[in-house]
Amino acid sequence: MITVKNADAALKDYYLDAVSGQLNGGISPFFNAIEKSAENVCGKDVKIAVARGFTGNIIAGAEDGDLPDPFSNRYACISLPLKNLYGAVEISDKALRASRASSGAFVNLLNAEMEALIAGAKSNFGRMLFGDGSGKLCTIKKKISDKEYGVDCAKEYFRGMQVDVYSVAGALAYGGAGMFVAKVNTAAGTVTFDRDITDAIVNGAIYVHASKGGELTGLGALFDGETLYGYNKADEPYFAPRKTDACGALTETALSDVLDAAEENYDSKINMILCSFATRKKIAALVDANRRVVNTIDARTGYGAVTVNDVPVYADKYCPDDRILFLNTDDFTLCQLCDWEWLEDEDGRILKQIPGKAAYGATLVKYAELVCRKPCGQAMLYNFTSGETDGE
């Protein structure tokens, strides 16, 4: 007979490995390519020392001349708290009792919950990789009704998301916590919530529910903003990626110039280019017009890709349309205290009754942070979306 104890054992013994395997292997090409390691985790923080600028001291001296003085490497310390990532499953007591006499029904019940958890975790993890750590989805630009608002970025994947809405002053709007996005009109640039908001929220922002300021320090933080890992980019060029203006047009020369500049100036071997689907179509048309090979399979990521100078170009729905990112994935590490694990109580149970509800819940946890050891070795090309794709 199926019981809560059986369900607990199934989640622990059979489902954890399957869930971890799917979450660690199918999020995105970028995620697949970067290192995952616990090596630089110290307690609840990530600590990495990086050598910035020229290091070492080798001279061509005279036979009887002085030996070189020891060279003091200019180290910088990257220190960040691990981010707390959670995923939850819920099984109602009614559904559990209904499947007591049928192991098949019980398996189907757990499979449905696991599939929903995996889909949600993949989506949120993939989005965080391109975020700035704030959890912000978009800025509210205008009010159409108490439920519908115009935003600066309306993405189809917002539909069904649970969000928090903040006013321009940064305060949580009345009734704005835990709302759901009921509709998204990408053409009109609007989102519709599942309930009214009467507070003034124009110029405010929409955040992922309960995630404000707590997400991974993703590629958005790397390329946007004035600081990174506590360092001012203007004062510390090592922490400032190269950003190149395409001057309104996308050309093969512009793409090649970014690749060359990364290697020439920063000794960085770019091995991945990331962009939106619309931008990848432009790049594919460009290299196809110039008789380049456009379809390859990258063994590191398992994804097919267009190539530019033998560097694979990947489309990701979470990459903004206004940029092309040039990355050396060898410089990135997902520092993690542990892989995905179930949260257990002191008795070792993972499936527990939810207070005040006739249901049982289990929570999947991961403590991690994304770190780039050489920010200056990454690059971005921007200001190309308004121009035509030119051949060379």
Secondary structure as GFF3:
##gff-version 3
##sequence-region A 1 392
A	DSSP	alpha_helix	4	10	.	.	.	ID=ss1
A	DSSP	pi_helix	11	15	.	.	.	ID=ss2
A	DSSP	alpha_helix	16	25	.	.	.	ID=ss3
A	DSSP	alpha_helix	29	33	.	.	.	ID=ss4
A	DSSP	beta_strand	35	37	.	.	.	ID=ss5
A	DSSP	beta_strand	41	42	.	.	.	ID=ss6
A	DSSP	beta_strand	45	51	.	.	.	ID=ss7
A	DSSP	beta_strand	75	81	.	.	.	ID=ss8
A	DSSP	beta_strand	83	92	.	.	.	ID=ss9
A	DSSP	alpha_helix	93	98	.	.	.	ID=ss10
A	DSSP	alpha_helix	103	128	.	.	.	ID=ss11
A	DSSP	beta_strand	136	143	.	.	.	ID=ss12
A	DSSP	beta_strand	148	151	.	.	.	ID=ss13
A	DSSP	three_ten_helix	156	158	.	.	.	ID=ss14
A	DSSP	beta_strand	162	166	.	.	.	ID=ss15
A	DSSP	beta_strand	179	185	.	.	.	ID=ss16
A	DSSP	beta_strand	190	193	.	.	.	ID=ss17
A	DSSP	beta_strand	205	208	.	.	.	ID=ss18
A	DSSP	alpha_helix	219	223	.	.	.	ID=ss19
A	DSSP	beta_strand	227	228	.	.	.	ID=ss20
A	DSSP	beta_strand	231	232	.	.	.	ID=ss21
A	DSSP	three_ten_helix	237	239	.	.	.	ID=ss22
A	DSSP	beta_strand	242	245	.	.	.	ID=ss23
A	DSSP	alpha_helix	252	266	.	.	.	ID=ss24
A	DSSP	beta_strand	272	275	.	.	.	ID=ss25
A	DSSP	alpha_helix	277	289	.	.	.	ID=ss26
A	DSSP	beta_strand	296	297	.	.	.	ID=ss27
A	DSSP	beta_strand	304	308	.	.	.	ID=ss28
A	DSSP	beta_strand	311	315	.	.	.	ID=ss29
A	DSSP	beta_strand	323	327	.	.	.	ID=ss30
A	DSSP	three_ten_helix	329	331	.	.	.	ID=ss31
A	DSSP	beta_strand	332	336	.	.	.	ID=ss32
A	DSSP	beta_strand	341	342	.	.	.	ID=ss33
A	DSSP	beta_strand	352	353	.	.	.	ID=ss34
A	DSSP	beta_strand	359	372	.	.	.	ID=ss35
A	DSSP	three_ten_helix	375	377	.	.	.	ID=ss36
A	DSSP	beta_strand	379	382	.	.	.	ID=ss37
###
